[in-house]
Amino acid sequence: MIPGEPGKLIRDRYRAAAQLVKNRGVLSCLMINDLDAGIGRFGNTQMTVNNQMVVGTLMNLADNPTRVSIGQEWRDEDVVKRIPIIVTGNDFSTVWAPLIRDGRMDKFYWQPTREDILNIVYQMYRKDGLMKSEIEKIIDTFPNQALDFYGALRSRTYDSSILKWVSQIGGLAKLEENVLRKKKGEELPEFIAPEQTVESLIEAGESLVKEQRMVMEMRLSDVYMKKQEGTGPGIGFS
């Protein structure tokens, strides 16, 4: 990405939100998801120009929210509405400390209760016809999982059904011929969406848990990063 582009994009979106408030009279804000993944410092990660520009841009917006330039000449009458900036993240301790200090950033911590998780997952599957008691059974089968896990269950059932469908229409070798090269008016092979049941979702969950366990048990990075000895003078890892 071009150096400075992320910072310019933030300022541009900030001004766009301000224009929305001014022209339409509706509430608006600038929303940045997973801020720590973009500008957080993990271990010995290197700080790039764009990381620094984003931090500097957010600092400037927090301290001077009504004077925002996206490259134009400064004008005394160019004053924008102050717009709330809402960011989400998992670990703000990795973000540059002056940016998150009290007074510049208000912090809210959310730890969902079991009831919160149940209601959220129920909303995910409500259109599939699953009852709340069935969702509760799924959550009890796979406790202490992130919300993304429960959403991935549906994706896994669809993946399995799509693979079976591809096999039924001739396999990967015939996929282009039977789907992509169909002329206008020709009938496409019908794909029937899988029915979401507790059994199929639990089966998908067991598959995902197995993958999680394999990742945790392998930990090849630990092997690669262990200190090497006997590789020659001045060579090694620590």
Secondary structure by P-SEA (a helix, b strand, c coil): cccaaaaaaaaaaaaaaaaaaaacccccbbbbccccccccccccccccaaaaaaaaaaaaaaaccccccccccccccccccbbbbbbbbcccccccccccccccbbbbbbbbcaaaaaaaaaaacccccccaaaaaaaaaacccccaaaaaaaaaaaaaaaaaaaaaaacccccccccccccccccccbbbbcccccaaaaaaaaaaaaaaaaaaaaaaaaaaaaccccccccccccc
